[in-house]
Amino acid sequence: MSPENENTNTAFLIMQYEQAMETFRHGVTSLAQLVTVFVLADITLIGFAIDNQIAGIIFLGALFPIFIINSASVVGKLLADDFHGLLHRTKMRRRNRRFDAHRPARQSLA
């Protein structure tokens, strides 16, 4: 393998790693925002039900934790592939660094 090709592979791995990390962070941030919306909706709905003393609305408010758990599991399944790819790219990046550390330094021809 030529040095230019190795540098290109390393740069490509770094770019993929950064994109996978960005995708994973975006997914976790979106999940946190979604859970926040569900918690606020739950608190608002239960507060309204208690204020108006309506039992049916309290039952609907009790369903929000189920929505939270369901959305967390769906997002977790969607992010599992990204997380696996992120771990694989991290391993490849470390392997490339280890090989680069053991290579002798190139001497210039000038």
C-alpha positions as CSV (number, residue, x, y, z in Angstrom):
1,M,0.0,0.0,0.0
2,S,1.4,3.4,-0.9
3,P,1.7,6.1,1.8
4,E,-0.8,8.3,0.0
5,N,-3.4,5.5,0.0
6,E,-2.8,4.9,3.7
7,N,-3.3,8.6,4.5
8,T,-6.4,8.6,2.4
9,N,-7.7,5.6,4.3
10,T,-6.9,7.2,7.6
11,A,-8.6,10.5,6.6
12,F,-11.6,8.5,5.4
13,L,-11.9,6.6,8.7
14,I,-11.6,9.8,10.6
15,M,-14.4,11.4,8.5
16,Q,-16.6,8.4,9.0
17,Y,-15.9,8.3,12.7
18,E,-16.9,12.0,13.0
19,Q,-20.1,11.5,11.0
20,A,-21.1,8.5,13.0
21,M,-20.4,10.4,16.3
22,E,-22.5,13.3,15.0
23,T,-25.4,11.0,14.0
24,F,-25.3,9.2,17.4
25,R,-25.2,12.5,19.3
26,H,-28.1,13.8,17.2
27,G,-30.2,10.7,18.0
28,V,-29.5,11.0,21.7
29,T,-30.4,14.7,21.7
30,S,-33.6,14.0,19.8
31,L,-34.5,11.3,22.3
32,A,-33.9,13.7,25.2
33,Q,-36.1,16.3,23.6
34,L,-38.8,13.8,22.9
35,V,-38.8,12.5,26.5
36,T,-38.9,16.1,27.7
37,V,-42.0,16.8,25.6
38,F,-43.7,13.6,26.9
39,V,-42.9,14.5,30.5
40,L,-44.2,18.0,30.2
41,A,-47.4,16.8,28.4
42,D,-47.9,14.2,31.2
43,I,-47.5,16.8,34.0
44,T,-49.8,19.2,32.2
45,L,-52.5,16.6,31.5
46,I,-52.4,15.2,35.1
47,G,-52.5,18.7,36.5
48,F,-55.5,19.5,34.4
49,A,-57.2,16.3,35.4
50,I,-56.7,16.9,39.1
51,D,-57.8,20.5,38.8
52,N,-61.1,19.5,37.0
53,Q,-61.4,16.1,38.8
54,I,-61.8,14.0,35.7
55,A,-60.7,10.4,36.1
56,G,-60.5,9.6,32.4
57,I,-57.8,12.2,31.7
58,I,-55.7,10.9,34.6
59,F,-55.8,7.5,32.9
60,L,-54.5,9.1,29.7
61,G,-51.8,10.8,31.7
62,A,-50.8,7.4,33.0
63,L,-50.1,6.2,29.4
64,F,-47.3,8.8,28.8
65,P,-44.7,6.7,30.7
66,I,-45.5,3.9,28.3
67,F,-45.0,6.2,25.3
68,I,-41.6,7.3,26.8
69,I,-40.4,3.7,27.3
70,N,-41.6,2.8,23.8
71,S,-39.9,5.7,22.1
72,A,-36.7,5.1,24.0
73,S,-36.6,1.5,22.8
74,V,-37.4,2.4,19.2
75,V,-34.7,5.1,19.1
76,G,-32.3,2.7,20.9
77,K,-32.9,0.1,18.2
78,L,-32.3,2.7,15.4
79,L,-29.1,4.0,17.0
80,A,-27.7,0.5,17.7
81,D,-26.3,0.2,14.1
82,D,-24.8,3.7,14.4
83,F,-23.2,2.8,17.8
84,H,-21.9,-0.5,16.4
85,G,-20.3,1.3,13.5
86,L,-18.9,4.0,15.8
87,L,-17.2,1.3,17.9
88,H,-15.9,-0.4,14.8
89,R,-14.5,2.8,13.4
90,T,-12.9,3.6,16.8
91,K,-11.2,0.2,16.8
92,M,-10.0,0.8,13.2
93,R,-8.7,4.2,14.1
94,R,-6.8,2.9,17.2
95,R,-5.4,0.1,15.1
96,N,-4.1,2.6,12.5
97,R,-2.5,4.8,15.2
98,R,-0.8,1.7,16.7
99,F,0.6,0.8,13.3
100,D,1.7,4.4,12.6
101,A,3.5,4.6,16.0
102,H,5.6,1.5,15.2
103,R,6.6,2.5,11.7
104,P,10.0,4.1,11.2
105,A,10.0,7.7,10.3
106,R,10.4,8.5,6.6
107,Q,13.5,10.1,5.5
108,S,13.4,12.8,2.9
109,L,15.3,12.4,-0.3
110,A,16.4,16.1,-0.4
